[in-house]
Amino acid sequence: MKNWIVKAKPLTKKGAEKHQDYLLDINNKSHAATENIIHLSGDFDKIMEEHDLLMMTRFQNNKGGRPPKNVGRSLVFSLPKGIRPSPETWSKVINNTLNEISKVTNIPKEDLSHFAVLHDEPTKNSHIHMLLGQNPNGIYNKKLTNTTMITACKIAFNRTIKEEMNLSNEVHIPKKTGVKDMPLWQFRAKKKLEDMKELKVLL
């Protein structure tokens, strides 16, 4: 993996609750290589409360139609193996990401509900998870679900790592592992299996 990666997936209320349990469970079998799990910032309960407020308001206003099923987005910020930022640097990634999201959505930063966790894995890809609510103050905001928001996350991620660690995704050369590259069909099958496992956790 040459570039820094930001992955985003929608989260239902049930999926968010399961995902929070997974993120904080050091004993989960998927965390065999995880040395530390650190809560960086944010309040998971606030995300859920805003979704509940949205649903209650819809009910009180007798709004018909299909109610919104998602509470927000699951965002994963991942770096190539061998790059291991400190928790402080990861916290700056989150802070700068929220600043950038606020800028492109015109939503005050203090109104952006989030929950960020670091999975410190020395032998794998260092990464953080951030759950981002899509219903600030109980009001659904489409801007928190579109590609512009994801682009803002990538911009903040790249810029922060470059400023804090003097590393750029544009010139980074992955370290040789000594392991022969797998065939493309095998890589795609492996990636599909990993995505299916991750999606199962989110549902």
C-alpha positions as CSV (number, residue, x, y, z in Angstrom):
1,M,0.0,0.0,0.0
2,K,1.6,3.2,-1.1
3,N,-1.0,5.8,-0.2
4,W,-2.6,6.7,3.1
5,I,-6.1,5.2,3.1
6,V,-9.4,6.5,4.3
7,K,-12.3,4.1,4.1
8,A,-15.9,5.0,4.8
9,K,-19.1,3.0,5.4
10,P,-22.6,3.8,6.6
11,L,-23.6,2.6,10.1
12,T,-27.1,1.7,11.3
13,K,-28.0,2.2,14.9
14,K,-27.6,-1.5,15.6
15,G,-24.4,-1.6,13.6
16,A,-22.9,1.4,15.4
17,E,-23.6,-0.3,18.8
18,K,-21.9,-3.5,17.7
19,H,-19.0,-1.5,16.1
20,Q,-18.4,0.3,19.4
21,D,-18.1,-3.0,21.2
22,Y,-15.7,-4.3,18.6
23,L,-13.6,-1.1,18.7
24,L,-13.0,-1.3,22.4
25,D,-12.7,-5.1,22.9
26,I,-9.0,-5.8,23.1
27,N,-9.8,-9.5,23.4
28,N,-11.6,-9.7,20.1
29,K,-9.9,-12.3,17.9
30,S,-9.4,-9.6,15.2
31,H,-7.2,-7.7,17.7
32,A,-4.6,-10.4,18.1
33,A,-1.9,-8.0,16.8
34,T,-3.3,-5.0,18.7
35,E,-1.0,-3.8,21.4
36,N,-3.2,-1.0,22.7
37,I,-6.7,0.4,22.2
38,I,-6.9,4.1,23.0
39,H,-10.0,6.3,23.0
40,L,-8.7,9.5,21.4
41,S,-11.7,11.8,21.6
42,G,-15.4,12.2,21.1
43,D,-18.6,10.8,22.7
44,F,-20.3,7.7,21.2
45,D,-23.5,8.4,23.3
46,K,-23.9,11.8,21.7
47,I,-24.1,10.2,18.2
48,M,-26.8,7.9,19.4
49,E,-28.7,10.6,21.2
50,E,-28.8,12.8,18.2
51,H,-30.2,9.9,16.1
52,D,-32.9,9.3,18.7
53,L,-33.7,13.0,18.8
54,L,-34.2,12.9,15.0
55,M,-36.5,9.9,15.2
56,M,-38.6,11.5,18.0
57,T,-38.9,14.7,16.1
58,R,-40.1,12.9,13.0
59,F,-42.7,11.0,15.1
60,Q,-44.0,14.2,16.8
61,N,-44.3,15.9,13.4
62,N,-46.1,12.9,12.0
63,K,-43.6,12.6,9.2
64,G,-44.3,9.6,6.9
65,G,-42.0,7.8,4.5
66,R,-39.0,5.7,5.3
67,P,-37.2,6.9,8.4
68,P,-33.4,7.4,8.2
69,K,-31.7,4.1,9.3
70,N,-28.1,5.3,9.5
71,V,-26.7,7.2,12.5
72,G,-23.5,8.2,10.6
73,R,-20.3,7.0,9.0
74,S,-17.5,4.6,10.1
75,L,-14.2,6.1,8.9
76,V,-10.9,4.2,9.0
77,F,-7.6,6.1,8.6
78,S,-4.8,3.7,7.8
79,L,-1.1,4.0,7.2
80,P,1.4,1.7,5.5
81,K,3.1,-0.9,7.7
82,G,6.1,0.5,9.4
83,I,4.7,4.0,10.0
84,R,3.5,4.3,13.6
85,P,2.4,7.8,14.7
86,S,2.0,8.6,18.4
87,P,-1.4,8.9,19.9
88,E,-0.8,12.6,20.0
89,T,-0.3,12.7,16.2
90,W,-3.4,10.6,15.6
91,S,-5.3,13.0,17.8
92,K,-4.1,15.9,15.6
93,V,-5.4,13.9,12.6
94,I,-8.8,13.8,14.2
95,N,-8.8,17.4,15.2
96,N,-7.7,18.6,11.7
97,T,-10.2,16.3,10.0
98,L,-13.0,17.8,12.0
99,N,-11.8,21.3,11.1
100,E,-11.8,20.4,7.4
101,I,-15.2,18.8,7.6
102,S,-16.5,21.9,9.3
103,K,-15.1,24.0,6.6
104,V,-16.6,22.1,3.6
105,T,-20.0,21.5,5.3
106,N,-20.4,24.9,7.0
107,I,-21.3,23.0,10.2
108,P,-19.7,24.4,13.4
109,K,-17.0,22.1,14.6
110,E,-18.6,21.9,18.1
111,D,-21.7,20.5,16.4
112,L,-19.9,17.6,14.8
113,S,-20.4,14.5,17.0
114,H,-17.7,11.8,16.7
115,F,-16.0,8.9,18.5
116,A,-12.4,8.2,17.7
117,V,-10.3,5.1,18.7
118,L,-6.7,4.2,18.0
119,H,-5.8,0.5,17.3
120,D,-2.0,0.4,17.9
121,E,-0.7,-2.5,16.0
122,P,3.1,-2.6,15.7
123,T,3.3,-5.5,13.3
124,K,0.4,-4.4,11.1
125,N,-1.0,-1.2,9.6
126,S,-1.3,1.5,12.3
127,H,-4.9,2.9,12.1
128,I,-7.7,4.8,13.8
129,H,-11.4,4.4,13.6
130,M,-13.7,7.4,13.7
131,L,-17.5,7.2,13.9
132,L,-19.0,10.5,12.6
133,G,-22.6,11.3,13.4
134,Q,-24.8,12.6,10.5
135,N,-27.5,14.2,12.6
136,P,-26.0,17.2,14.4
137,N,-28.4,18.5,17.0
138,G,-30.9,15.9,15.9
139,I,-31.2,17.2,12.3
140,Y,-30.1,15.0,9.4
141,N,-27.4,16.7,7.3
142,K,-26.7,15.2,3.9
143,K,-23.3,17.0,3.7
144,L,-22.0,14.5,6.3
145,T,-22.6,11.6,3.9
146,N,-21.3,12.7,0.6
147,T,-17.9,12.4,-1.2
148,T,-16.9,16.0,-0.5
149,M,-16.8,15.0,3.2
150,I,-14.6,12.0,2.5
151,T,-12.3,14.1,0.4
152,A,-12.0,16.6,3.3
153,C,-10.9,13.7,5.5
154,K,-8.2,12.6,3.1
155,I,-6.9,16.1,2.7
156,A,-6.6,16.6,6.5
157,F,-5.1,13.1,6.9
158,N,-2.4,13.6,4.3
159,R,-1.5,17.2,5.5
160,T,-1.3,16.3,9.2
161,I,1.0,13.3,8.6
162,K,3.2,15.4,6.4
163,E,3.4,18.3,9.0
164,E,3.9,16.1,12.0
165,M,6.1,13.3,10.6
166,N,7.5,14.8,7.4
167,L,6.1,11.9,5.4
168,S,4.1,12.4,2.2
169,N,1.8,9.9,0.5
170,E,2.9,11.2,-2.8
171,V,6.5,10.1,-2.5
172,H,6.3,7.2,0.0
173,I,8.0,4.0,-1.1
174,P,6.7,0.9,0.8
175,K,9.4,-1.2,2.5
176,K,10.3,-4.5,0.9
177,T,8.9,-7.4,2.9
178,G,10.8,-10.2,1.2
179,V,7.4,-11.8,0.5
180,K,6.6,-12.5,-3.2
181,D,3.6,-10.5,-4.4
182,M,0.5,-12.6,-4.7
183,P,-1.4,-12.9,-8.1
184,L,-4.0,-10.2,-8.7
185,W,-6.9,-12.7,-8.6
186,Q,-5.7,-13.9,-5.2
187,F,-5.2,-10.4,-3.8
188,R,-8.8,-9.5,-5.0
189,A,-10.2,-12.6,-3.3
190,K,-8.4,-11.8,-0.1
191,K,-9.5,-8.2,-0.1
192,K,-13.1,-9.2,-0.8
193,L,-13.0,-11.7,2.2
194,E,-11.6,-9.0,4.5
195,D,-14.3,-6.5,3.4
196,M,-17.0,-9.0,4.0
197,K,-15.7,-9.7,7.5
198,E,-15.5,-6.0,8.3
199,L,-19.0,-5.4,6.9
200,K,-20.3,-8.2,9.1
201,V,-19.0,-6.4,12.1
202,L,-20.7,-3.2,11.0
203,L,-24.2,-4.7,10.4
